Amino acid sequence: MTRVAFQLLIRPELIDEYIRRHTPVWPEMLAEIDAAGRRNYSIFLGEGGRLFGYYETEDDEAARAYLAASPVAARWEASMAEFFVDLDGRADQAATPLTEVFNLHDQLAASADVPNHPQNESSAS
């Protein structure tokens, strides 16, 4: 499973409308996101219209391609285009990816496999 995070910036004066349009998202768009293979998908809103998104997928390239070819996703993205600042193209295709620098699950799993790790020594006693 691949974890994907991204950020976007929406126009501060349109925050309330952006939230309204996501409460709820069109059912057919939700179905397309699901069919694309994106799971555990969330979008968070920060100060000044900064959005942070996160999802998990088996194949992000395939998920992106699926959504790029979807007429439903094209209509959704066209309806949302007015919200974004400095975005070249559709938000689902052009969002700025973020680099993962920490994941608790991965690090716990890795530390469990490290001999002489302090955590492993105390649990072995």
N, CA, C and O atoms as a printed pandas DataFrame, in Angstrom:
     atom_number atom_name residue_name chain_id  residue_number  x_coord  y_coord  z_coord
0              1         N          MET        A               1    0.843   -1.177    0.000
1              2        CA          MET        A               1    0.000    0.000    0.000
2              3         C          MET        A               1    0.887    1.238    0.000
3              4         O          MET        A               1    1.829    1.337    0.786
4              5         N          THR        A               2    0.586    2.162   -0.867
5              6        CA          THR        A               2    1.297    3.428   -0.952
6              7         C          THR        A               2    0.480    4.512   -0.276
7              8         O          THR        A               2   -0.724    4.630   -0.504
8              9         N          ARG        A               3    1.144    5.305    0.558
9             10        CA          ARG        A               3    0.505    6.451    1.196
10            11         C          ARG        A               3    0.844    7.688    0.371
11            12         O          ARG        A               3    2.005    7.911    0.028
12            13         N          VAL        A               4   -0.166    8.490    0.052
13            14        CA          VAL        A               4    0.030    9.680   -0.774
14            15         C          VAL        A               4   -0.534   10.879   -0.028
15            16         O          VAL        A               4   -1.673   10.854    0.438
16            17         N          ALA        A               5    0.269   11.923    0.080
17            18        CA          ALA        A               5   -0.184   13.178    0.682
18            19         C          ALA        A               5    0.058   14.294   -0.330
19            20         O          ALA        A               5    1.002   14.249   -1.119
20            21         N          PHE        A               6   -0.809   15.286   -0.288
21            22        CA          PHE        A               6   -0.673   16.406   -1.213
22            23         C          PHE        A               6   -1.184   17.671   -0.550
23            24         O          PHE        A               6   -1.873   17.637    0.470
24            25         N          GLN        A               7   -0.820   18.801   -1.170
25            26        CA          GLN        A               7   -1.336   20.057   -0.667
26            27         C          GLN        A               7   -1.843   20.903   -1.834
27            28         O          GLN        A               7   -1.354   20.820   -2.961
28            29         N          LEU        A               8   -2.823   21.703   -1.518
29            30        CA          LEU        A               8   -3.416   22.648   -2.458
30            31         C          LEU        A               8   -3.734   23.917   -1.690
31            32         O          LEU        A               8   -3.802   23.906   -0.461
32            33         N          LEU        A               9   -3.924   24.994   -2.403
33            34        CA          LEU        A               9   -4.310   26.251   -1.775
34            35         C          LEU        A               9   -5.605   26.716   -2.433
35            36         O          LEU        A               9   -5.698   26.831   -3.655
36            37         N          ILE        A              10   -6.602   26.978   -1.589
37            38        CA          ILE        A              10   -7.857   27.513   -2.117
38            39         C          ILE        A              10   -7.979   28.984   -1.734
39            40         O          ILE        A              10   -7.370   29.454   -0.773
40            41         N          ARG        A              11   -8.770   29.680   -2.504
41            42        CA          ARG        A              11   -8.972   31.112   -2.263
42            43         C          ARG        A              11   -9.678   31.306   -0.905
43            44         O          ARG        A              11  -10.764   30.770   -0.684
44            45         N          PRO        A              12   -9.058   32.067   -0.016
45            46        CA          PRO        A              12   -9.637   32.245    1.332
46            47         C          PRO        A              12  -11.087   32.722    1.317
47            48         O          PRO        A              12  -11.875   32.329    2.177
48            49         N          GLU        A              13  -11.440   33.556    0.360
49            50        CA          GLU        A              13  -12.807   34.073    0.319
50            51         C          GLU        A              13  -13.830   33.010   -0.122
51            52         O          GLU        A              13  -15.038   33.233   -0.041
52            53         N          LEU        A              14  -13.330   31.850   -0.591
53            54        CA          LEU        A              14  -14.221   30.779   -1.045
54            55         C          LEU        A              14  -14.225   29.559   -0.111
55            56         O          LEU        A              14  -14.783   28.518   -0.458
56            57         N          ILE        A              15  -13.614   29.682    1.055
57            58        CA          ILE        A              15  -13.513   28.538    1.978
58            59         C          ILE        A              15  -14.883   27.988    2.340
59            60         O          ILE        A              15  -15.095   26.777    2.281
60            61         N          ASP        A              16  -15.814   28.853    2.712
61            62        CA          ASP        A              16  -17.134   28.363    3.118
62            63         C          ASP        A              16  -17.822   27.606    1.989
63            64         O          ASP        A              16  -18.450   26.575    2.227
64            65         N          GLU        A              17  -17.710   28.106    0.772
65            66        CA          GLU        A              17  -18.324   27.432   -0.370
66            67         C          GLU        A              17  -17.606   26.116   -0.676
67            68         O          GLU        A              17  -18.252   25.134   -1.044
68            69         N          TYR        A              18  -16.293   26.084   -0.530
69            70        CA          TYR        A              18  -15.541   24.838   -0.739
70            71         C          TYR        A              18  -16.026   23.763    0.237
71            72         O          TYR        A              18  -16.262   22.620   -0.154
72            73         N          ILE        A              19  -16.170   24.136    1.488
73            74        CA          ILE        A              19  -16.658   23.199    2.501
74            75         C          ILE        A              19  -18.076   22.740    2.157
75            76         O          ILE        A              19  -18.384   21.552    2.254
76            77         N          ARG        A              20  -18.933   23.672    1.756
77            78        CA          ARG        A              20  -20.312   23.322    1.407
78            79         C          ARG        A              20  -20.348   22.292    0.272
79            80         O          ARG        A              20  -21.145   21.355    0.306
80            81         N          ARG        A              21  -19.486   22.470   -0.728
81            82        CA          ARG        A              21  -19.484   21.541   -1.867
82            83         C          ARG        A              21  -18.936   20.166   -1.501
83            84         O          ARG        A              21  -19.139   19.199   -2.236
84            85         N          HIS        A              22  -18.260   20.078   -0.394
85            86        CA          HIS        A              22  -17.741   18.780    0.060
86            87         C          HIS        A              22  -18.640   18.152    1.132
87            88         O          HIS        A              22  -18.276   17.145    1.738
88            89         N          THR        A              23  -19.818   18.754    1.363
89            90        CA          THR        A              23  -20.701   18.282    2.417
90            91         C          THR        A              23  -22.096   18.027    1.865
91            92         O          THR        A              23  -22.994   18.829    2.122
92            93         N          PRO        A              24  -22.314   16.975    1.137
93            94        CA          PRO        A              24  -21.363   15.924    0.748
94            95         C          PRO        A              24  -20.879   16.112   -0.694
95            96         O          PRO        A              24  -21.410   16.925   -1.451
96            97         N          VAL        A              25  -19.863   15.337   -1.040
97            98        CA          VAL        A              25  -19.381   15.231   -2.425
98            99         C          VAL        A              25  -20.419   14.430   -3.207
99           100         O          VAL        A              25  -21.124   13.595   -2.642
100          101         N          TRP        A              26  -20.507   14.690   -4.506
101          102        CA          TRP        A              26  -21.450   13.950   -5.348
102          103         C          TRP        A              26  -21.252   12.450   -5.161
103          104         O          TRP        A              26  -20.111   11.986   -5.160
104          105         N          PRO        A              27  -22.312   11.686   -5.003
105          106        CA          PRO        A              27  -22.192   10.223   -4.845
106          107         C          PRO        A              27  -21.447    9.564   -6.011
107          108         O          PRO        A              27  -20.672    8.631   -5.803
108          109         N          GLU        A              28  -21.681   10.050   -7.236
109          110        CA          GLU        A              28  -20.988    9.448   -8.380
110          111         C          GLU        A              28  -19.487    9.748   -8.363
111          112         O          GLU        A              28  -18.697    8.959   -8.881
112          113         N          MET        A              29  -19.088   10.876   -7.773
113          114        CA          MET        A              29  -17.657   11.172   -7.645
114          115         C          MET        A              29  -17.040   10.300   -6.560
115          116         O          MET        A              29  -15.920    9.815   -6.716
116          117         N          LEU        A              30  -17.758   10.100   -5.468
117          118        CA          LEU        A              30  -17.274    9.188   -4.423
118          119         C          LEU        A              30  -17.060    7.789   -4.998
119          120         O          LEU        A              30  -16.073    7.125   -4.680
120          121         N          ALA        A              31  -17.986    7.349   -5.842
121          122        CA          ALA        A              31  -17.860    6.028   -6.458
122          123         C          ALA        A              31  -16.647    5.960   -7.381
123          124         O          ALA        A              31  -15.983    4.926   -7.450
124          125         N          GLU        A              32  -16.350    7.038   -8.084
125          126        CA          GLU        A              32  -15.183    7.050   -8.973
126          127         C          GLU        A              32  -13.875    7.019   -8.176
127          128         O          GLU        A              32  -12.933    6.327   -8.563
128          129         N          ILE        A              33  -13.814    7.754   -7.083
129          130        CA          ILE        A              33  -12.615    7.722   -6.242
130          131         C          ILE        A              33  -12.394    6.295   -5.729
131          132         O          ILE        A              33  -11.273    5.785   -5.739
132          133         N          ASP        A              34  -13.460    5.676   -5.290
133          134        CA          ASP        A              34  -13.379    4.301   -4.810
134          135         C          ASP        A              34  -12.955    3.353   -5.932
135          136         O          ASP        A              34  -12.086    2.505   -5.733
136          137         N          ALA        A              35  -13.570    3.496   -7.115
137          138        CA          ALA        A              35  -13.240    2.631   -8.252
138          139         C          ALA        A              35  -11.792    2.832   -8.705
139          140         O          ALA        A              35  -11.175    1.910   -9.239
140          141         N          ALA        A              36  -11.251    4.032   -8.493
141          142        CA          ALA        A              36   -9.857    4.302   -8.857
142          143         C          ALA        A              36   -8.881    3.585   -7.937
143          144         O          ALA        A              36   -7.706    3.435   -8.273
144          145         N          GLY        A              37   -9.356    3.143   -6.782
145          146        CA          GLY        A              37   -8.489    2.423   -5.855
146          147         C          GLY        A              37   -7.918    3.273   -4.739
147          148         O          GLY        A              37   -6.986    2.851   -4.055
148          149         N          ARG        A              38   -8.458    4.456   -4.547
149          150        CA          ARG        A              38   -8.002    5.295   -3.440
150          151         C          ARG        A              38   -8.799    4.935   -2.193
151          152         O          ARG        A              38  -10.025    4.834   -2.235
152          153         N          ARG        A              39   -8.097    4.743   -1.091
153          154        CA          ARG        A              39   -8.710    4.351    0.177
154          155         C          ARG        A              39   -8.253    5.303    1.288
155          156         O          ARG        A              39   -7.248    6.000    1.152
156          157         N          ASN        A              40   -8.998    5.319    2.369
157          158        CA          ASN        A              40   -8.635    6.116    3.539
158          159         C          ASN        A              40   -8.321    7.560    3.131
159          160         O          ASN        A              40   -7.316    8.133    3.552
160          161         N          TYR        A              41   -9.190    8.128    2.312
161          162        CA          TYR        A              41   -8.977    9.445    1.702
162          163         C          TYR        A              41   -9.561   10.529    2.601
163          164         O          TYR        A              41  -10.735   10.475    2.966
164          165         N          SER        A              42   -8.747   11.500    2.951
165          166        CA          SER        A              42   -9.183   12.641    3.750
166          167         C          SER        A              42   -8.578   13.914    3.201
167          168         O          SER        A              42   -7.485   13.902    2.635
168          169         N          ILE        A              43   -9.294   15.013    3.372
169          170        CA          ILE        A              43   -8.771   16.344    3.067
170          171         C          ILE        A              43   -8.959   17.186    4.324
171          172         O          ILE        A              43  -10.039   17.207    4.914
172          173         N          PHE        A              44   -7.905   17.874    4.723
173          174        CA          PHE        A              44   -7.922   18.726    5.911
174          175         C          PHE        A              44   -7.715   20.170    5.482
175          176         O          PHE        A              44   -6.975   20.444    4.537
176          177         N          LEU        A              45   -8.367   21.089    6.175
177          178        CA          LEU        A              45   -8.268   22.512    5.871
178          179         C          LEU        A              45   -7.452   23.205    6.943
179          180         O          LEU        A              45   -7.734   23.072    8.134
180          181         N          GLY        A              46   -6.430   23.955    6.514
181          182        CA          GLY        A              46   -5.610   24.743    7.427
182          183         C          GLY        A              46   -5.856   26.227    7.237
183          184         O          GLY        A              46   -6.728   26.635    6.470
184          185         N          GLU        A              47   -5.087   27.016    7.936
185          186        CA          GLU        A              47   -5.226   28.469    7.868
186          187         C          GLU        A              47   -5.009   28.989    6.459
187          188         O          GLU        A              47   -4.200   28.456    5.699
188          189         N          GLY        A              48   -5.736   30.026    6.131
189          190        CA          GLY        A              48   -5.537   30.716    4.865
190          191         C          GLY        A              48   -5.935   29.921    3.635
191          192         O          GLY        A              48   -5.555   30.285    2.523
192          193         N          GLY        A              49   -6.692   28.847    3.806
193          194        CA          GLY        A              49   -7.126   28.065    2.658
194          195         C          GLY        A              49   -6.177   26.960    2.246
195          196         O          GLY        A              49   -6.317   26.398    1.160
196          197         N          ARG        A              50   -5.212   26.636    3.096
197          198        CA          ARG        A              50   -4.283   25.547    2.774
198          199         C          ARG        A              50   -4.964   24.213    3.015
199          200         O          ARG        A              50   -5.464   23.940    4.106
200          201         N          LEU        A              51   -4.973   23.383    1.974
201          202        CA          LEU        A              51   -5.547   22.042    2.071
202          203         C          LEU        A              51   -4.433   21.019    2.131
203          204         O          LEU        A              51   -3.414   21.145    1.451
204          205         N          PHE        A              52   -4.639   20.011    2.948
205          206        CA          PHE        A              52   -3.739   18.868    3.027
206          207         C          PHE        A              52   -4.590   17.637    2.779
207          208         O          PHE        A              52   -5.580   17.412    3.475
208          209         N          GLY        A              53   -4.213   16.844    1.798
209          210        CA          GLY        A              53   -4.949   15.626    1.486
210          211         C          GLY        A              53   -4.102   14.399    1.703
211          212         O          GLY        A              53   -2.875   14.442    1.613
212          213         N          TYR        A              54   -4.783   13.293    1.993
213          214        CA          TYR        A              54   -4.096   12.026    2.227
214          215         C          TYR        A              54   -4.982   10.889    1.738
215          216         O          TYR        A              54   -6.194   10.893    1.950
216          217         N          TYR        A              55   -4.358    9.913    1.079
217          218        CA          TYR        A              55   -5.060    8.679    0.735
218          219         C          TYR        A              55   -4.042    7.559    0.593
219          220         O          TYR        A              55   -2.835    7.789    0.532
220          221         N          GLU        A              56   -4.559    6.360    0.544
221          222        CA          GLU        A              56   -3.731    5.176    0.349
222          223         C          GLU        A              56   -4.211    4.476   -0.918
223          224         O          GLU        A              56   -5.396    4.519   -1.250
224          225         N          THR        A              57   -3.291    3.837   -1.616
225          226        CA          THR        A              57   -3.633    3.146   -2.857
226          227         C          THR        A              57   -2.597    2.075   -3.156
227          228         O          THR        A              57   -1.456    2.163   -2.702
228          229         N          GLU        A              58   -2.986    1.088   -3.900
229          230        CA          GLU        A              58   -2.040    0.058   -4.344
230          231         C          GLU        A              58   -1.189    0.565   -5.501
231          232         O          GLU        A              58   -0.022    0.191   -5.626
232          233         N          ASP        A              59   -1.776    1.428   -6.361
233          234        CA          ASP        A              59   -1.082    1.890   -7.568
234          235         C          ASP        A              59   -1.552    3.305   -7.872
235          236         O          ASP        A              59   -2.587    3.497   -8.510
236          237         N          ASP        A              60   -0.793    4.294   -7.417
237          238        CA          ASP        A              60   -1.225    5.673   -7.583
238          239         C          ASP        A              60   -1.242    6.088   -9.047
239          240         O          ASP        A              60   -2.112    6.855   -9.462
240          241         N          GLU        A              61   -0.302    5.597   -9.827
241          242        CA          GLU        A              61   -0.282    5.945  -11.251
242          243         C          GLU        A              61   -1.572    5.468  -11.932
243          244         O          GLU        A              61   -2.167    6.195  -12.728
244          245         N          ALA        A              62   -1.994    4.250  -11.615
245          246        CA          ALA        A              62   -3.233    3.718  -12.188
246          247         C          ALA        A              62   -4.448    4.495  -11.675
247          248         O          ALA        A              62   -5.377    4.757  -12.438
248          249         N          ALA        A              63   -4.450    4.862  -10.409
249          250        CA          ALA        A              63   -5.560    5.635   -9.842
250          251         C          ALA        A              63   -5.667    6.994  -10.518
251          252         O          ALA        A              63   -6.762    7.442  -10.861
252          253         N          ARG        A              64   -4.527    7.645  -10.708
253          254        CA          ARG        A              64   -4.517    8.950  -11.382
254          255         C          ARG        A              64   -5.009    8.824  -12.816
255          256         O          ARG        A              64   -5.784    9.656  -13.287
256          257         N          ALA        A              65   -4.557    7.785  -13.509
257          258        CA          ALA        A              65   -4.974    7.570  -14.897
258          259         C          ALA        A              65   -6.477    7.307  -14.974
259          260         O          ALA        A              65   -7.157    7.823  -15.861
260          261         N          TYR        A              66   -6.986    6.509  -14.050
261          262        CA          TYR        A              66   -8.418    6.211  -14.019
262          263         C          TYR        A              66   -9.218    7.509  -13.873
263          264         O          TYR        A              66  -10.163    7.750  -14.624
264          265         N          LEU        A              67   -8.835    8.332  -12.909
265          266        CA          LEU        A              67   -9.563    9.573  -12.679
266          267         C          LEU        A              67   -9.382   10.562  -13.827
267          268         O          LEU        A              67  -10.304   11.313  -14.145
268          269         N          ALA        A              68   -8.214   10.573  -14.448
269          270        CA          ALA        A              68   -7.973   11.467  -15.589
270          271         C          ALA        A              68   -8.908   11.139  -16.750
271          272         O          ALA        A              68   -9.306   12.030  -17.501
272          273         N          ALA        A              69   -9.257    9.869  -16.897
273          274        CA          ALA        A              69  -10.130    9.425  -17.992
274          275         C          ALA        A              69  -11.604    9.435  -17.624
275          276         O          ALA        A              69  -12.449    9.184  -18.484
276          277         N          SER        A              70  -11.934    9.713  -16.385
277          278        CA          SER        A              70  -13.312    9.641  -15.907
278          279         C          SER        A              70  -14.089   10.909  -16.267
279          280         O          SER        A              70  -13.681   12.005  -15.882
280          281         N          PRO        A              71  -15.204   10.780  -17.000
281          282        CA          PRO        A              71  -16.056   11.948  -17.268
282          283         C          PRO        A              71  -16.642   12.550  -15.987
283          284         O          PRO        A              71  -16.811   13.766  -15.895
284          285         N          VAL        A              72  -16.948   11.716  -15.014
285          286        CA          VAL        A              72  -17.473   12.214  -13.737
286          287         C          VAL        A              72  -16.415   13.064  -13.041
287          288         O          VAL        A              72  -16.705   14.171  -12.589
288          289         N          ALA        A              73  -15.188   12.547  -12.955
289          290        CA          ALA        A              73  -14.104   13.306  -12.314
290          291         C          ALA        A              73  -13.828   14.598  -13.080
291          292         O          ALA        A              73  -13.551   15.629  -12.467
292          293         N          ALA        A              74  -13.900   14.558  -14.400
293          294        CA          ALA        A              74  -13.678   15.766  -15.198
294          295         C          ALA        A              74  -14.729   16.827  -14.875
295          296         O          ALA        A              74  -14.399   18.006  -14.748
296          297         N          ARG        A              75  -15.999   16.414  -14.741
297          298        CA          ARG        A              75  -17.062   17.366  -14.382
298          299         C          ARG        A              75  -16.857   17.914  -12.971
299          300         O          ARG        A              75  -17.018   19.111  -12.733
300          301         N          TRP        A              76  -16.499   17.030  -12.037
301          302        CA          TRP        A              76  -16.259   17.471  -10.652
302          303         C          TRP        A              76  -15.111   18.476  -10.615
303          304         O          TRP        A              76  -15.239   19.547  -10.021
304          305         N          GLU        A              77  -14.004   18.134  -11.241
305          306        CA          GLU        A              77  -12.836   19.014  -11.206
306          307         C          GLU        A              77  -13.124   20.343  -11.896
307          308         O          GLU        A              77  -12.641   21.383  -11.447
308          309         N          ALA        A              78  -13.899   20.330  -12.977
309          310        CA          ALA        A              78  -14.276   21.578  -13.645
310          311         C          ALA        A              78  -15.132   22.439  -12.718
311          312         O          ALA        A              78  -14.996   23.662  -12.699
312          313         N          SER        A              79  -16.010   21.802  -11.955
313          314        CA          SER        A              79  -16.868   22.550  -11.034
314          315         C          SER        A              79  -16.088   23.112   -9.846
315          316         O          SER        A              79  -16.545   24.052   -9.195
316          317         N          MET        A              80  -14.920   22.546   -9.562
317          318        CA          MET        A              80  -14.112   22.969   -8.418
318          319         C          MET        A              80  -12.952   23.888   -8.809
319          320         O          MET        A              80  -12.292   24.439   -7.927
320          321         N          ALA        A              81  -12.689   24.066  -10.095
321          322        CA          ALA        A              81  -11.504   24.794  -10.560
322          323         C          ALA        A              81  -11.406   26.210  -10.014
323          324         O          ALA        A              81  -10.305   26.698   -9.759
324          325         N          GLU        A              82  -12.534   26.875   -9.830
325          326        CA          GLU        A              82  -12.528   28.266   -9.377
326          327         C          GLU        A              82  -11.925   28.451   -7.979
327          328         O          GLU        A              82  -11.536   29.562   -7.619
328          329         N          PHE        A              83  -11.845   27.391   -7.202
329          330        CA          PHE        A              83  -11.395   27.492   -5.819
330          331         C          PHE        A              83   -9.878   27.581   -5.663
331          332         O          PHE        A              83   -9.397   28.124   -4.669
332          333         N          PHE        A              84   -9.126   27.065   -6.613
333          334        CA          PHE        A              84   -7.703   26.850   -6.408
334          335         C          PHE        A              84   -6.833   28.015   -6.857
335          336         O          PHE        A              84   -7.116   28.679   -7.854
336          337         N          VAL        A              85   -5.774   28.245   -6.102
337          338        CA          VAL        A              85   -4.802   29.294   -6.373
338          339         C          VAL        A              85   -3.576   28.654   -7.020
339          340         O          VAL        A              85   -3.078   27.633   -6.546
340          341         N          ASP        A              86   -3.098   29.255   -8.094
341          342        CA          ASP        A              86   -1.851   28.832   -8.747
342          343         C          ASP        A              86   -1.810   27.335   -9.043
343          344         O          ASP        A              86   -0.848   26.657   -8.682
344          345         N          LEU        A              87   -2.834   26.827   -9.688
345          346        CA          LEU        A              87   -2.885   25.415  -10.020
346          347         C          LEU        A              87   -2.963   25.272  -11.530
347          348         O          LEU        A              87   -3.879   25.789  -12.169
348          349         N          ASP        A              88   -1.993   24.565  -12.094
349          350        CA          ASP        A              88   -1.982   24.298  -13.526
350          351         C          ASP        A              88   -2.641   22.951  -13.775
351          352         O          ASP        A              88   -2.032   21.907  -13.539
352          353         N          GLY        A              89   -3.874   22.967  -14.249
353          354        CA          GLY        A              89   -4.581   21.731  -14.520
354          355         C          GLY        A              89   -5.559   21.377  -13.429
355          356         O          GLY        A              89   -5.825   22.166  -12.523
356          357         N          ARG        A              90   -6.092   20.167  -13.533
357          358        CA          ARG        A              90   -7.076   19.676  -12.574
358          359         C          ARG        A              90   -6.422   19.375  -11.236
359          360         O          ARG        A              90   -5.285   18.906  -11.177
360          361         N          ALA        A              91   -7.152   19.650  -10.165
361          362        CA          ALA        A              91   -6.613   19.417   -8.821
362          363         C          ALA        A              91   -6.260   17.961   -8.591
363          364         O          ALA        A              91   -5.270   17.668   -7.920
364          365         N          ASP        A              92   -7.056   17.028   -9.139
365          366        CA          ASP        A              92   -6.775   15.610   -8.912
366          367         C          ASP        A              92   -5.536   15.136   -9.665
367          368         O          ASP        A              92   -5.032   14.042   -9.409
368          369         N          GLN        A              93   -5.046   15.952  -10.586
369          370        CA          GLN        A              93   -3.872   15.576  -11.375
370          371         C          GLN        A              93   -2.658   16.453  -11.077
371          372         O          GLN        A              93   -1.525   16.039  -11.324
372          373         N          ALA        A              94   -2.878   17.659  -10.548
373          374        CA          ALA        A              94   -1.788   18.621  -10.431
374          375         C          ALA        A              94   -1.467   19.067   -9.007
375          376         O          ALA        A              94   -0.671   19.988   -8.822
376          377         N          ALA        A              95   -2.061   18.444   -8.007
377          378        CA          ALA        A              95   -1.777   18.820   -6.622
378          379         C          ALA        A              95   -0.311   18.582   -6.299
379          380         O          ALA        A              95    0.303   17.653   -6.824
380          381         N          THR        A              96    0.247   19.418   -5.439
381          382        CA          THR        A              96    1.647   19.292   -5.056
382          383         C          THR        A              96    1.827   18.115   -4.099
383          384         O          THR        A              96    1.288   18.131   -2.992
384          385         N          PRO        A              97    2.585   17.085   -4.518
385          386        CA          PRO        A              97    2.797   15.944   -3.618
386          387         C          PRO        A              97    3.737   16.307   -2.473
387          388         O          PRO        A              97    4.611   17.163   -2.613
388          389         N          LEU        A              98    3.542   15.650   -1.356
389          390        CA          LEU        A              98    4.395   15.842   -0.184
390          391         C          LEU        A              98    5.224   14.586    0.037
391          392         O          LEU        A              98    4.781   13.482   -0.282
392          393         N          THR        A              99    6.415   14.748    0.579
393          394        CA          THR        A              99    7.303   13.631    0.861
394          395         C          THR        A              99    7.082   13.154    2.291
395          396         O          THR        A              99    7.141   13.942    3.235
396          397         N          GLU        A             100    6.829   11.872    2.439
397          398        CA          GLU        A             100    6.638   11.313    3.778
398          399         C          GLU        A             100    7.996   11.199    4.470
399          400         O          GLU        A             100    8.934   10.631    3.911
400          401         N          VAL        A             101    8.099   11.737    5.680
401          402        CA          VAL        A             101    9.347   11.661    6.436
402          403         C          VAL        A             101    9.210   10.836    7.710
403          404         O          VAL        A             101   10.215   10.500    8.336
404          405         N          PHE        A             102    7.986   10.507    8.100
405          406        CA          PHE        A             102    7.780    9.708    9.303
406          407         C          PHE        A             102    6.466    8.961    9.189
407          408         O          PHE        A             102    5.457    9.519    8.758
408          409         N          ASN        A             103    6.485    7.688    9.581
409          410        CA          ASN        A             103    5.274    6.897    9.712
410          411         C          ASN        A             103    5.460    6.005   10.928
411          412         O          ASN        A             103    6.385    5.193   10.968
412          413         N          LEU        A             104    4.600    6.147   11.908
413          414        CA          LEU        A             104    4.708    5.417   13.169
414          415         C          LEU        A             104    4.712    3.911   12.949
415          416         O          LEU        A             104    5.581    3.217   13.476
416          417         N          HIS        A             105    3.772    3.401   12.194
417          418        CA          HIS        A             105    3.671    1.958   11.973
418          419         C          HIS        A             105    4.957    1.402   11.367
419          420         O          HIS        A             105    5.482    0.391   11.834
420          421         N          ASP        A             106    5.463    2.066   10.327
421          422        CA          ASP        A             106    6.693    1.593    9.680
422          423         C          ASP        A             106    7.870    1.598   10.648
423          424         O          ASP        A             106    8.657    0.652   10.678
424          425         N          GLN        A             107    7.990    2.655   11.433
425          426        CA          GLN        A             107    9.135    2.741   12.339
426          427         C          GLN        A             107    9.022    1.755   13.492
427          428         O          GLN        A             107   10.030    1.195   13.924
428          429         N          LEU        A             108    7.823    1.535   13.994
429          430        CA          LEU        A             108    7.660    0.523   15.036
430          431         C          LEU        A             108    8.015   -0.864   14.503
431          432         O          LEU        A             108    8.685   -1.645   15.179
432          433         N          ALA        A             109    7.564   -1.159   13.293
433          434        CA          ALA        A             109    7.872   -2.453   12.686
434          435         C          ALA        A             109    9.372   -2.596   12.464
435          436         O          ALA        A             109    9.932   -3.663   12.718
436          437         N          ALA        A             110   10.024   -1.551   12.000
437          438        CA          ALA        A             110   11.464   -1.607   11.758
438          439         C          ALA        A             110   12.240   -1.743   13.063
439          440         O          ALA        A             110   13.218   -2.488   13.122
440          441         N          SER        A             111   11.817   -1.033   14.110
441          442        CA          SER        A             111   12.556   -1.113   15.379
442          443         C          SER        A             111   12.383   -2.476   16.036
443          444         O          SER        A             111   13.257   -2.914   16.783
444          445         N          ALA        A             112   11.283   -3.144   15.772
445          446        CA          ALA        A             112   11.068   -4.485   16.331
446          447         C          ALA        A             112   12.030   -5.496   15.728
447          448         O          ALA        A             112   12.309   -6.534   16.328
448          449         N          ASP        A             113   12.536   -5.191   14.540
449          450        CA          ASP        A             113   13.453   -6.086   13.850
450          451         C          ASP        A             113   14.926   -5.766   14.100
451          452         O          ASP        A             113   15.804   -6.466   13.597
452          453         N          VAL        A             114   15.207   -4.706   14.878
453          454        CA          VAL        A             114   16.587   -4.280   15.102
454          455         C          VAL        A             114   17.124   -4.933   16.377
455          456         O          VAL        A             114   16.620   -4.665   17.467
456          457         N          PRO        A             115   18.148   -5.792   16.248
457          458        CA          PRO        A             115   18.740   -6.394   17.453
458          459         C          PRO        A             115   19.364   -5.311   18.340
459          460         O          PRO        A             115   19.867   -4.306   17.838
460          461         N          ASN        A             116   19.329   -5.518   19.631
461          462        CA          ASN        A             116   19.918   -4.619   20.623
462          463         C          ASN        A             116   19.262   -3.246   20.661
463          464         O          ASN        A             116   19.828   -2.308   21.223
464          465         N          HIS        A             117   18.085   -3.115   20.077
465          466        CA          HIS        A             117   17.354   -1.855   20.178
466          467         C          HIS        A             117   16.819   -1.772   21.605
467          468         O          HIS        A             117   16.305   -2.766   22.119
468          469         N          PRO        A             118   16.926   -0.610   22.263
469          470        CA          PRO        A             118   16.481   -0.502   23.665
470          471         C          PRO        A             118   15.047   -1.007   23.879
471          472         O          PRO        A             118   14.757   -1.626   24.903
472          473         N          GLN        A             119   14.173   -0.753   22.941
473          474        CA          GLN        A             119   12.798   -1.224   23.083
474          475         C          GLN        A             119   12.745   -2.746   23.104
475          476         O          GLN        A             119   11.958   -3.327   23.850
476          477         N          ASN        A             120   13.574   -3.394   22.294
477          478        CA          ASN        A             120   13.572   -4.845   22.212
478          479         C          ASN        A             120   14.240   -5.475   23.442
479          480         O          ASN        A             120   13.848   -6.558   23.878
480          481         N          GLU        A             121   15.236   -4.800   23.992
481          482        CA          GLU        A             121   15.922   -5.341   25.167
482          483         C          GLU        A             121   14.999   -5.350   26.379
483          484         O          GLU        A             121   14.988   -6.311   27.149
484          485         N          SER        A             122   14.215   -4.264   26.550
485          486        CA          SER        A             122   13.342   -4.212   27.726
486          487         C          SER        A             122   12.209   -5.204   27.611
487          488         O          SER        A             122   11.747   -5.728   28.626
488          489         N          SER        A             123   11.744   -5.479   26.399
489          490        CA          SER        A             123   10.643   -6.436   26.261
490          491         C          SER        A             123   11.145   -7.870   26.317
491          492         O          SER        A             123   10.359   -8.784   26.564
492          493         N          ALA        A             124   12.440   -8.088   26.092
493          494        CA          ALA        A             124   12.994   -9.440   26.121
494          495         C          ALA        A             124   13.287   -9.888   27.551
495          496         O          ALA        A             124   13.444  -11.085   27.794
496          497         N          SER        A             125   13.364   -8.963   28.495
497          498        CA          SER        A             125   13.708   -9.300   29.885
498          499         C          SER        A             125   12.552   -9.924   30.613
499          500         O          SER        A             125   12.676  -10.266   31.789
